[in-house]
Amino acid sequence: MRRIDSFRKKYPKFIYEGYTYRISKKPLTRASTVWSENLEILFNFNIKPNLAPEQARYGAGIKFRPKIIIENVKESQLKKVGESTLKNLIFHLGLIEIPSYWKTTCSPEIEIRAGYLNQEQIKLWKDLIINGMGQFFYENKIDWRKKDFLKITSNSEKNYKRFDGKLKNRYLVPFAGGRDSIVTLESLKKLKKEIALFTVNPIEKIQKVVKVSGIRKQIIVRRIIDKKLLELNKKGFLNGHTPFTAVLSFLSVCCATLFDYKNIAFSNEKSADEGNVRYLGKMINHQWAKSSEFEKMFKKYCHRYLAKNINYFSYLRKYTELEISKMLTKYPQYFSVFSSCNAGMRINASGLLRAKKRWCGNCIKCLFVYASLYPYLEKKQLLKIFGRDFFENPEGKQASYGASKRLLIMQQLIGKKGHKPFECIGTKKESRMAFELSLKKAKKEGKLPYLLTKFK
């Protein structure tokens, strides 16, 4: 029996039992008389095992307790939003956390007990899971097309209200310290907009970019993964990509409502609409939750079920990755701090994100970003950003291995080998153009670095 079939048979039902929330008050320091107030949310998920009747009372199943902490939330903010509306926002934060835990067993049924969903909502959530988990299905060789693959049920009487109140005409900018969010932020600053940065688990390298931005208002969310998920991954339970930008979307609406921001300006670009590989008749897109398809779906859902007056959009939707890289060159103040490398990012034992390096130099994202900036910057500027030339082949066995790896990545980026890599990168056409422009620049300068001599 295949691994997935075994899990689905043993664990037929994933249950979203409920959630709890509270305002926690803690002193800023041990000697401080000033207290911080955070909204702490705990979700209750349970994957029920298929047990014989005599075993049922002993089968507690797999329980997950993921946690969300929204910093600096006061009781007065909760009262202003209203109890039913607040519960609705929190309920939806739990819904979007489901894929990260459901994927371990791919249970045939997801039962929602924490709140009510109508048939239209159920259809949307099923579509979100099927589209958002496409890469996961592809990499685990899962066929989602079967009639009984996924059933979502909701029999709860807890029917909450959306937020219909007015919000201040100011901007919440999701910010992770990369090229795209920097370009969005600086563009809005030129328009004299009132801005707050929205950051999730802002590690040190992100905070360095925040400092350079000069934006003082920051809304911080701590998303804490249940450690049991990491333990199950080690034991061989199913694992893979989930739609993280969808998580950010629901979190941003919750925070925009609590902190009184009408506009949510994401930085998703036109390039995100291109898929990676066709599987079982469907185009799988690593960036589906960044696509215009998801944006339209989420905007409609938000207005109907979350917050009527939120203006959710992507500021960079009409631009390509290559155009965004060119725009970034106008802001040299960020060169020594910004980063787009994901290879060094790891979830630690506490379920929080940590980073080892600013740029690893050997991953897909590093090479793509380097190639997209190379045509527009001088060598000293590139070195200030990346620390070294990713097109060169330094001496040494390890360095030679890295150069070979980058050669393979280049071939994948431009469509010469395999499918488009599963990363947040430009289209194959954009990648080819980036390398063509880089080659043209290098020839003009009279020196071809190693990797560009291999470009054809």
C-alpha positions in Angstrom: 0.0 0.0 0.0 1.3 3.5 -0.9 2.2 5.7 2.0 -0.5 8.3 1.3 -3.2 5.5 1.0 -2.0 4.1 4.4 -2.3 7.5 6.1 -5.7 8.3 4.5 -7.0 4.9 5.7 -5.6 5.2 9.2 -6.6 8.9 9.6 -9.9 9.5 7.8 -10.8 12.8 9.4 -9.1 16.1 10.2 -11.0 18.2 12.7 -10.8 22.0 13.3 -12.1 21.7 16.9 -11.8 25.4 17.9 -9.6 28.2 19.2 -8.9 30.3 22.2 -7.7 33.8 22.5 -6.6 36.3 25.2 -4.8 39.5 25.8 -1.5 38.7 27.5 0.2 41.4 29.5 4.0 41.3 30.2 6.5 43.9 31.3 8.8 45.1 28.5 11.8 44.3 30.7 12.2 42.8 34.2 12.6 46.2 35.8 10.0 48.0 33.5 6.8 49.5 34.7 5.6 49.6 31.1 3.6 46.5 30.0 3.2 45.1 26.5 -0.2 43.7 25.5 -0.4 41.0 22.9 -3.3 39.1 21.3 -2.4 35.4 21.8 -4.4 32.9 19.7 -4.3 29.1 20.1 -5.9 26.7 17.5 -7.1 23.2 18.2 -6.7 20.6 15.4 -7.2 16.9 15.8 -6.6 14.1 13.2 -8.8 11.2 14.3 -7.5 7.7 13.8 -9.7 4.9 12.4 -10.0 2.6 15.4 -12.1 -0.5 16.3 -15.0 0.4 18.7 -13.2 -1.2 21.7 -10.1 1.0 21.0 -11.9 4.3 20.3 -11.9 5.7 23.8 -8.1 5.3 23.9 -7.5 6.9 20.4 -7.0 10.6 21.0 -5.5 11.0 17.5 -2.8 13.5 16.5 -3.4 16.9 18.1 -1.9 20.1 17.0 -1.8 23.5 18.8 -0.3 26.1 16.5 -0.1 29.6 17.9 -0.4 33.2 16.6 0.7 36.2 18.6 -0.2 39.7 17.3 1.9 42.2 19.2 0.7 45.4 20.9 -3.1 44.8 20.8 -5.2 46.5 23.4 -8.5 45.4 24.8 -10.0 48.7 23.5 -9.1 47.5 19.9 -11.0 44.2 20.4 -14.0 46.0 21.7 -14.0 48.4 18.8 -14.1 45.6 16.3 -16.7 43.7 18.2 -16.8 40.1 19.7 -18.5 38.4 16.7 -16.3 40.1 14.1 -13.2 39.3 16.1 -14.1 35.7 16.4 -14.8 35.5 12.7 -11.3 36.9 11.9 -9.7 34.5 14.3 -11.8 31.6 13.0 -10.5 32.3 9.5 -6.8 32.4 10.7 -7.4 28.8 11.9 -8.9 27.8 8.6 -5.8 29.0 6.6 -3.5 27.1 9.1 -5.3 23.8 8.2 -3.2 23.0 5.1 0.1 23.0 7.0 -1.2 20.3 9.3 -3.7 18.4 7.1 -0.9 17.6 4.7 0.7 15.2 7.1 -2.1 12.6 6.5 -4.2 14.1 3.6 -7.3 12.9 5.5 -10.3 12.4 3.2 -12.5 14.7 5.3 -11.9 18.0 7.0 -14.6 18.7 9.6 -15.0 22.4 10.7 -16.4 22.6 14.2 -14.9 26.0 15.2 -17.4 28.0 13.1 -19.9 27.9 10.3 -19.2 27.7 6.5 -21.8 27.9 3.9 -21.6 25.9 0.6 -20.0 28.8 -1.3 -17.3 29.1 1.4 -16.7 25.3 1.4 -16.2 25.4 -2.4 -13.7 28.2 -2.1 -11.7 26.5 0.7 -11.6 23.3 -1.3 -10.4 25.2 -4.4 -7.8 27.0 -2.2 -6.4 23.7 -0.9 -6.4 22.0 -4.3 -4.7 24.9 -6.1 -2.5 26.0 -3.2 -1.2 22.5 -2.5 -0.4 21.7 -6.2 3.3 21.5 -5.6 2.8 19.3 -2.6 0.6 16.9 -4.7 3.2 16.9 -7.5 6.2 16.1 -5.3 4.3 13.4 -3.3 2.7 11.9 -6.5 -0.8 12.5 -5.1 -3.9 12.3 -7.4 -6.4 14.9 -6.0 -8.9 14.3 -8.9 -10.6 11.3 -7.3 -14.2 12.1 -6.2 -13.6 11.1 -2.6 -10.2 12.8 -2.3 -11.4 15.7 -0.1 -14.7 16.5 1.6 -15.1 19.6 3.8 -18.0 19.6 6.2 -19.3 22.3 8.6 -22.2 21.8 10.9 -21.4 24.4 13.5 -24.1 26.9 14.7 -21.3 29.5 15.3 -22.2 32.0 12.6 -20.0 35.1 13.0 -20.2 38.6 11.4 -17.9 40.3 9.0 -16.5 43.7 9.8 -18.6 46.4 8.1 -17.1 49.5 9.8 -15.1 52.2 8.1 -11.3 52.1 8.2 -8.7 54.9 8.0 -7.3 55.5 4.5 -3.8 54.4 5.2 -1.6 51.6 4.0 -0.4 48.3 5.5 2.5 46.9 3.6 3.5 43.2 4.0 7.3 43.4 4.3 10.0 40.7 4.3 13.0 42.7 3.3 13.2 41.6 -0.3 13.3 43.6 -3.6 9.6 43.6 -4.2 8.4 44.9 -0.9 11.1 47.6 -0.8 10.0 48.9 -4.2 6.3 49.0 -3.1 7.2 50.8 0.1 9.4 53.4 -1.5 6.8 54.1 -4.2 4.1 54.6 -1.5 6.5 56.9 0.5 6.9 59.1 -2.6 3.1 59.4 -2.7 3.1 60.7 0.9 1.0 57.8 2.1 0.6 56.9 5.8 2.3 53.5 6.1 2.8 50.7 8.6 4.9 47.7 7.9 3.3 44.3 8.4 5.9 41.6 9.3 5.5 38.0 10.3 8.3 36.5 12.4 10.7 39.4 11.5 14.2 37.9 12.0 17.2 40.1 12.5 18.0 40.5 8.8 14.5 41.7 8.1 14.7 44.2 11.0 17.8 45.7 9.5 15.9 46.5 6.3 13.0 47.9 8.4 15.5 50.2 10.1 16.8 51.5 6.7 13.3 52.1 5.5 12.7 54.7 8.2 9.2 53.5 8.8 8.6 53.5 12.6 5.1 51.9 12.7 5.4 48.1 12.5 2.7 45.6 13.1 4.4 42.3 14.2 2.9 38.8 14.1 4.6 35.8 15.6 3.5 32.6 13.9 4.5 29.6 15.9 4.4 26.1 14.3 3.4 23.2 16.6 6.6 21.3 17.2 4.7 18.1 16.7 4.5 18.9 13.0 8.3 18.9 12.8 8.5 15.6 14.8 6.0 13.9 12.4 8.0 15.1 9.4 11.0 13.2 10.8 8.9 10.1 11.3 8.0 10.0 7.6 4.5 11.7 7.6 3.7 13.6 4.4 5.4 17.0 4.0 5.7 19.7 1.4 4.9 23.2 0.1 1.9 25.1 1.4 0.5 28.5 0.2 2.2 30.9 2.6 1.1 34.1 0.9 -2.5 32.9 1.5 -1.6 32.7 5.2 -0.2 36.3 5.0 -3.4 37.5 3.3 -5.7 36.3 6.1 -3.3 37.6 8.7 -3.0 41.0 7.1 -6.8 41.4 6.9 -7.1 40.6 10.6 -4.4 43.1 11.5 -5.7 45.8 9.2 -9.1 45.5 10.9 -7.6 45.6 14.4 -5.2 48.5 13.7 -7.5 50.5 11.5 -5.9 50.3 8.0 -8.1 50.3 4.9 -5.4 49.4 2.3 -3.3 46.3 2.2 -0.6 46.7 -0.4 1.1 43.3 -1.3 4.0 43.2 -3.7 3.1 40.3 -6.0 4.2 40.7 -9.6 2.9 39.7 -13.0 5.5 36.9 -13.3 3.8 35.0 -10.5 1.0 33.9 -13.0 3.4 31.6 -14.9 3.2 27.9 -13.7 6.1 25.5 -13.2 5.1 22.1 -14.5 2.0 20.3 -15.8 0.8 17.4 -13.7 -2.3 15.2 -14.1 -3.7 17.7 -16.6 -3.2 20.7 -14.4 -0.6 23.5 -14.4 1.2 23.5 -11.0 2.2 26.9 -9.8 4.6 27.3 -6.9 3.5 31.0 -6.7 -0.3 30.3 -7.0 -1.1 32.3 -3.8 0.8 35.2 -5.4 -1.1 35.0 -8.7 -3.8 37.3 -10.0 -6.2 34.3 -9.8 -5.7 34.1 -6.1 -5.8 37.8 -5.6 -9.2 38.1 -7.3 -10.6 35.1 -5.3 -9.3 36.4 -2.0 -10.5 40.0 -2.6 -14.1 38.7 -3.3 -14.0 36.4 -0.3 -12.7 39.2 1.9 -15.4 41.6 1.0 -18.2 39.0 1.4 -17.0 37.3 4.6 -14.2 39.2 6.4 -14.2 43.0 6.1 -16.4 44.8 3.6 -14.3 47.9 3.2 -10.7 46.4 3.1 -8.8 47.4 -0.1 -6.6 44.3 -0.7 -4.4 44.5 -3.8 -0.9 44.0 -5.2 1.0 47.2 -5.9 3.3 45.5 -8.4 0.9 43.3 -10.3 1.6 44.9 -13.7 5.4 44.6 -13.4 7.8 41.7 -14.2 10.5 40.5 -11.8 13.1 42.0 -14.2 11.4 45.4 -14.1 11.2 45.3 -10.3 15.0 44.6 -10.1 15.6 47.6 -12.2 13.4 49.7 -10.0 15.4 48.6 -6.9 18.5 50.1 -8.3 17.1 53.5 -7.5 17.4 52.8 -3.7 21.1 52.1 -3.0 20.5 52.6 0.7 19.2 49.1 0.8 22.1 47.4 -1.0 24.0 46.4 2.2 20.9 44.9 4.0 18.3 43.5 1.7 18.0 39.8 1.0 15.9 37.4 -1.1 17.6 34.1 -0.3 15.4 31.4 1.2 18.0 28.6 1.4 19.3 29.6 4.8 15.9 29.9 6.3 15.0 27.2 8.8 12.3 26.6 11.4 14.0 26.0 14.8 12.9 23.7 17.6 10.5 26.3 18.9 8.7 26.5 15.6 10.1 30.0 14.7 11.9 31.0 11.6 15.7 31.6 11.7 18.3 32.5 9.0 21.9 31.5 8.8 23.1 33.6 5.9 22.0 36.7 4.0 22.9 35.1 0.6 24.0 31.4 0.3 25.1 32.0 -3.4 24.2 28.5 -4.6 20.4 28.5 -4.6 17.8 29.2 -7.3 16.7 32.5 -5.8 20.3 33.8 -5.3 21.2 33.2 -8.9 18.0 34.6 -10.3 18.2 37.8 -8.3 21.9 38.2 -9.1 21.2 37.8 -12.9 18.3 40.2 -12.7 20.4 42.9 -11.1 23.7 42.3 -13.0 22.8 44.3 -16.1 21.9 47.4 -14.1 24.6 47.7 -11.5 28.4 48.3 -11.3 30.6 45.5 -10.0 31.3 47.3 -6.7 27.5 47.6 -6.2 26.9 44.0 -6.9 29.7 43.0 -4.4 28.1 45.3 -1.8 24.9 43.4 -2.1 26.0 39.8 -2.6 29.6 39.7 -1.2 31.0 37.9 -4.3 30.4 37.3 -8.0 27.9 34.4 -8.4 28.9 34.2 -12.1 32.5 33.4 -11.4 34.1 30.0 -10.6 36.5 30.5 -7.7 39.3 27.9 -7.2 38.8 25.0 -4.8 36.8 21.7 -4.8 33.8 23.1 -2.9 33.8 26.3 -5.0 33.9 24.2 -8.2 30.9 22.2 -7.0 29.0 25.4 -6.4 29.8 26.6 -9.9 28.5 23.3 -11.4 25.3 23.7 -9.3 24.8 27.2 -10.5 25.3 26.1 -14.1 22.5 23.6 -13.7 20.3 26.2 -12.0 20.9 28.6 -14.9 19.8 25.9 -17.4 16.7 25.3 -15.4 15.9 29.0 -15.2 16.0 29.5 -18.9 14.2 26.3 -19.7 17.1 24.2 -21.0 16.7 21.5 -18.5 13.8 20.1 -16.5 10.8 22.3 -15.5 10.8 25.8 -14.1 12.2 25.6 -10.6 9.8 25.7 -7.6 10.8 29.2 -6.3 9.5 32.8 -6.4 11.3 33.8 -9.5 10.5 35.4 -12.9 9.2 33.6 -16.0 11.5 31.5 -18.2 11.4 34.3 -20.8 12.5 36.9 -18.1 15.3 34.6 -16.9 16.7 34.2 -20.4 16.5 38.0 -20.9 18.3 38.6 -17.7 21.2 36.4 -18.8 21.2 37.9 -22.3 21.5 41.4 -20.8 24.2 40.2 -18.4 26.1 38.7 -21.3 25.8 41.8 -23.4 27.1 43.9 -20.5 30.0 41.6 -19.7 31.1 41.6 -23.4 31.0 45.4 -23.4 33.2 45.4 -20.3 35.6 43.0 -22.0 35.5 40.2 -19.5 33.2 37.2 -19.4 32.7 35.5 -16.0 32.6 31.7 -16.0 28.9 31.2 -16.0 28.2 33.5 -18.8 30.6 31.6 -21.0 28.2 28.7 -20.7 25.1 30.6 -21.6 23.8 29.9 -25.0 
